[in-house]
Amino acid sequence: MYLSPQNKVDQFLTIFATPNFVHHRSEDSVMNIFGKSLLLALCLSLTSARKFHHVRDVCDVEDSDAAYDACGMKKAFAGSKVYPELLSTYSPKAALHVRYDNVIVGGAQQLAPDRVSFKPSLSMMFIQGPTTSAGAQMLSKKFAVLGIDFQPQGRITKLFWLQSAMAVDPKTDSMTSSVPPIIPYKSPNPQVGTHEYVILVFEEAGAGLAAFLNENPKTKELLSGPFNLEDFLVESKLLNSLIAGSFFKSTTQ
């Protein structure tokens, strides 16, 4: 008969507590067994705790305007094909606001191609605010922005924008860069069906993405033609550096 670990402990303690059991054991022996039983129970308790322990998502614990916007976008990603087909995981560290004129992109929002024909302005609010050490540290970083044209029907992806060395203004949250784009913004122009245009922000390391690509031409070749996001992130050392994202949908008029 199968006994769970907890049932085994209960059975052991029950036997130990019976008069006949105690009568046939010396005091030292009883105390030794009692100590071992407590140790066994403690070990099982720790094992059970590890089994049910899980890393809490930032969206479960943070409560701020940035967290509200960032986690709202995470839900929008989950309701689309972006997650998990394009992104295997998504745990935002900031809220990304993408603005076309007076329109701030919301998840799954439909925008006609003529409304997104020009490069948007970006701003980013970190979930860990600027008054925290983590937030202040993030404000000192540089970021790469990837614009991905994702066609869910054929799972086809290609880049429509790639900008490195983006910095966040601590006063306005706006994102700007003083270096030329790696891939200039291309106006979304879906030829067939509905496309999802995903803008992702990654934390850069070292001298930045532009310098890395100049030193690694084979990785730069991954930018032309069909684009595999995961392969590029691995090769460019950006894997696990995703900070924030946003997306919209567009269909040929």
C-alpha positions as CSV (number, residue, x, y, z in Angstrom):
1,M,0.0,0.0,0.0
2,Y,1.4,3.4,-1.0
3,L,2.0,5.9,1.8
4,S,2.7,9.5,1.2
5,P,5.8,11.0,3.0
6,Q,3.5,12.7,5.5
7,N,1.6,9.5,6.2
8,K,4.9,7.7,6.8
9,V,5.8,10.4,9.4
10,D,2.4,10.1,11.1
11,Q,2.6,6.3,11.2
12,F,6.1,6.5,12.6
13,L,5.1,8.9,15.4
14,T,2.0,6.8,16.2
15,I,4.0,3.6,16.7
16,F,6.5,5.6,18.8
17,A,3.8,6.8,21.1
18,T,2.3,3.4,22.0
19,P,3.0,2.1,25.5
20,N,4.4,-1.2,24.4
21,F,6.9,0.5,22.2
22,V,8.1,2.8,25.0
23,H,8.2,-0.1,27.5
24,H,10.7,-2.0,25.4
25,R,13.1,0.9,24.8
26,S,15.6,2.4,27.1
27,E,15.3,6.2,27.7
28,D,18.4,6.9,25.6
29,S,17.1,4.8,22.7
30,V,13.7,6.5,22.9
31,M,15.3,10.0,22.8
32,N,17.5,9.0,19.9
33,I,14.5,7.7,17.9
34,F,12.5,10.8,18.9
35,G,15.3,13.1,17.6
36,K,15.5,11.2,14.3
37,S,11.7,11.4,13.9
38,L,11.8,15.2,14.3
39,L,14.7,15.4,11.8
40,L,12.7,13.3,9.3
41,A,9.6,15.5,9.7
42,L,11.7,18.6,9.3
43,C,13.3,17.3,6.1
44,L,10.0,16.3,4.6
45,S,8.6,19.8,5.5
46,L,11.5,21.5,3.7
47,T,11.1,19.2,0.7
48,S,7.4,20.0,0.5
49,A,8.1,23.7,0.8
50,R,10.6,23.5,-2.1
51,K,8.1,21.5,-4.2
52,F,5.4,24.2,-4.0
53,H,7.7,27.2,-4.1
54,H,7.6,29.3,-7.2
55,V,9.1,32.6,-8.3
56,R,6.4,35.2,-8.0
57,D,5.8,37.3,-11.1
58,V,6.4,41.0,-10.9
59,C,2.8,41.5,-11.9
60,D,1.7,39.7,-8.8
61,V,3.6,41.9,-6.3
62,E,4.1,45.4,-7.8
63,D,1.5,48.2,-7.5
64,S,2.3,51.3,-9.4
65,D,1.3,53.1,-12.6
66,A,4.2,51.6,-14.5
67,A,3.4,48.1,-13.2
68,Y,-0.3,48.6,-14.2
69,D,0.6,49.6,-17.7
70,A,3.4,47.0,-18.1
71,C,1.2,44.1,-16.8
72,G,-1.7,45.3,-18.9
73,M,0.5,44.9,-22.0
74,K,1.6,41.5,-20.8
75,K,-2.1,40.4,-20.8
76,A,-2.5,41.9,-24.2
77,F,0.5,39.9,-25.4
78,A,-1.0,36.7,-23.9
79,G,-4.3,37.4,-25.8
80,S,-2.4,37.6,-29.1
81,K,0.0,35.4,-31.1
82,V,3.0,37.3,-29.8
83,Y,3.2,35.3,-26.6
84,P,4.2,32.5,-26.7
85,E,4.8,32.2,-30.4
86,L,7.2,35.1,-30.7
87,L,8.2,35.5,-27.0
88,S,8.6,32.3,-25.0
89,T,8.5,34.3,-21.7
90,Y,7.7,37.9,-20.8
91,S,8.2,39.4,-17.4
92,P,8.4,43.2,-17.9
93,K,10.6,45.5,-15.9
94,A,9.1,48.7,-17.3
95,A,6.1,50.1,-19.2
96,L,6.8,51.1,-22.8
97,H,4.6,53.8,-24.2
98,V,4.6,54.1,-28.0
99,R,3.1,57.3,-29.4
100,Y,2.1,58.1,-33.0
101,D,1.1,61.7,-32.9
102,N,-1.7,61.8,-30.2
103,V,-2.2,58.1,-30.2
104,I,-0.6,56.0,-27.5
105,V,-0.5,52.4,-28.7
106,G,-2.5,49.9,-26.6
107,G,-2.2,46.2,-26.9
108,A,-4.0,44.7,-29.9
109,Q,-5.0,48.1,-31.1
110,Q,-5.8,48.3,-34.9
111,L,-4.0,51.1,-36.6
112,A,-4.2,51.8,-40.4
113,P,-0.8,51.9,-42.2
114,D,-1.1,55.6,-42.9
115,R,-1.3,56.3,-39.1
116,V,2.0,54.6,-38.4
117,S,3.9,55.7,-41.5
118,F,6.4,57.7,-39.4
119,K,8.7,56.8,-36.5
120,P,6.9,56.9,-33.2
121,S,8.2,58.6,-30.0
122,L,9.0,56.3,-27.2
123,S,8.9,56.7,-23.4
124,M,9.6,54.1,-20.7
125,M,8.6,54.0,-17.0
126,F,10.4,51.5,-14.8
127,I,8.4,49.4,-12.4
128,Q,11.1,50.0,-9.8
129,G,10.8,53.8,-9.6
130,P,13.7,56.3,-9.9
131,T,13.9,56.7,-6.2
132,T,14.9,53.1,-5.7
133,S,18.5,51.9,-6.2
134,A,17.3,49.4,-8.9
135,G,15.3,52.1,-10.7
136,A,18.2,54.6,-10.6
137,Q,20.5,51.9,-11.9
138,M,18.2,51.2,-14.9
139,L,18.1,54.9,-15.8
140,S,21.9,54.8,-16.3
141,K,21.6,52.0,-18.8
142,K,21.4,52.1,-22.6
143,F,18.8,50.1,-24.5
144,A,18.2,48.6,-28.0
145,V,14.8,48.9,-29.6
146,L,13.7,46.2,-32.0
147,G,10.6,46.6,-34.2
148,I,9.3,43.3,-35.5
149,D,6.8,42.7,-38.2
150,F,5.1,39.5,-37.1
151,Q,2.6,37.7,-39.4
152,P,0.9,35.1,-37.2
153,Q,-0.7,33.2,-40.1
154,G,2.7,32.1,-41.5
155,R,4.7,32.8,-38.4
156,I,6.9,35.1,-40.5
157,T,9.0,37.7,-38.8
158,K,11.1,40.5,-40.2
159,L,12.6,43.7,-38.7
160,F,11.1,47.1,-39.5
161,W,13.2,49.1,-37.1
162,L,16.4,48.6,-35.0
163,Q,17.9,51.3,-32.9
164,S,20.7,51.1,-30.4
165,A,22.0,53.3,-27.6
166,M,18.6,54.5,-26.5
167,A,18.6,56.4,-23.1
168,V,15.7,57.3,-20.8
169,D,15.4,60.8,-19.6
170,P,14.9,60.6,-15.8
171,K,12.6,63.7,-15.9
172,T,10.4,63.0,-18.9
173,D,10.8,59.2,-19.4
174,S,11.3,59.9,-23.1
175,M,13.7,57.7,-25.0
176,T,16.3,59.1,-27.4
177,S,19.5,58.1,-29.1
178,S,22.4,60.1,-30.5
179,V,23.6,57.4,-32.9
180,P,22.2,56.5,-36.3
181,P,19.7,53.6,-36.4
182,I,21.0,50.2,-37.4
183,I,17.8,49.7,-39.4
184,P,15.9,52.9,-40.1
185,Y,12.2,52.8,-39.3
186,K,10.2,51.4,-42.2
187,S,6.6,52.2,-42.5
188,P,4.4,49.1,-41.8
189,N,2.8,47.9,-45.0
190,P,1.1,44.6,-44.5
191,Q,0.5,43.0,-47.9
192,V,-1.7,40.1,-46.9
193,G,-3.8,39.6,-43.8
194,T,-3.3,41.2,-40.4
195,H,0.2,41.8,-39.1
196,E,1.3,42.4,-35.6
197,Y,3.9,45.1,-35.2
198,V,5.9,44.4,-32.0
199,I,8.3,46.9,-30.4
200,L,10.6,45.4,-27.8
201,V,13.2,47.1,-25.6
202,F,16.4,45.2,-24.5
203,E,19.1,46.3,-22.1
204,E,22.4,46.6,-23.9
205,A,25.7,45.4,-22.5
206,G,29.2,46.6,-23.0
207,A,29.7,49.0,-25.9
208,G,26.2,48.4,-27.2
209,L,24.5,46.5,-29.9
210,A,25.8,48.7,-32.8
211,A,29.4,48.1,-31.8
212,F,28.8,44.4,-31.3
213,L,27.3,44.0,-34.8
214,N,30.2,45.9,-36.4
215,E,32.6,43.5,-34.7
216,N,30.5,40.4,-35.6
217,P,29.4,40.5,-39.2
218,K,27.9,37.0,-39.2
219,T,25.5,38.1,-36.5
220,K,24.6,41.2,-38.5
221,E,23.7,39.0,-41.4
222,L,20.8,37.6,-39.3
223,L,19.1,41.0,-39.7
224,S,18.4,40.5,-43.4
225,G,15.7,38.4,-44.8
226,P,13.4,36.2,-42.6
227,F,14.2,37.1,-39.0
228,N,14.5,34.6,-36.1
229,L,14.3,36.6,-32.9
230,E,15.6,33.9,-30.6
231,D,18.6,33.1,-32.7
232,F,19.4,36.8,-32.9
233,L,19.1,37.4,-29.2
234,V,21.4,34.4,-28.5
235,E,24.1,35.6,-30.9
236,S,23.9,39.3,-29.9
237,K,24.0,38.5,-26.2
238,L,20.6,40.1,-25.6
239,L,18.9,36.9,-24.4
240,N,17.2,37.4,-21.0
241,S,17.7,41.2,-21.4
242,L,14.1,42.1,-22.4
243,I,12.8,45.1,-20.4
244,A,9.5,46.1,-22.0
245,G,7.3,45.8,-25.1
246,S,4.3,47.0,-26.9
247,F,2.5,46.1,-30.1
248,F,-0.3,47.0,-32.5
249,K,-2.1,45.4,-35.4
250,S,-2.4,46.7,-38.9
251,T,-4.2,45.4,-42.1
252,T,-4.0,46.5,-45.7
253,Q,-6.7,49.1,-46.4
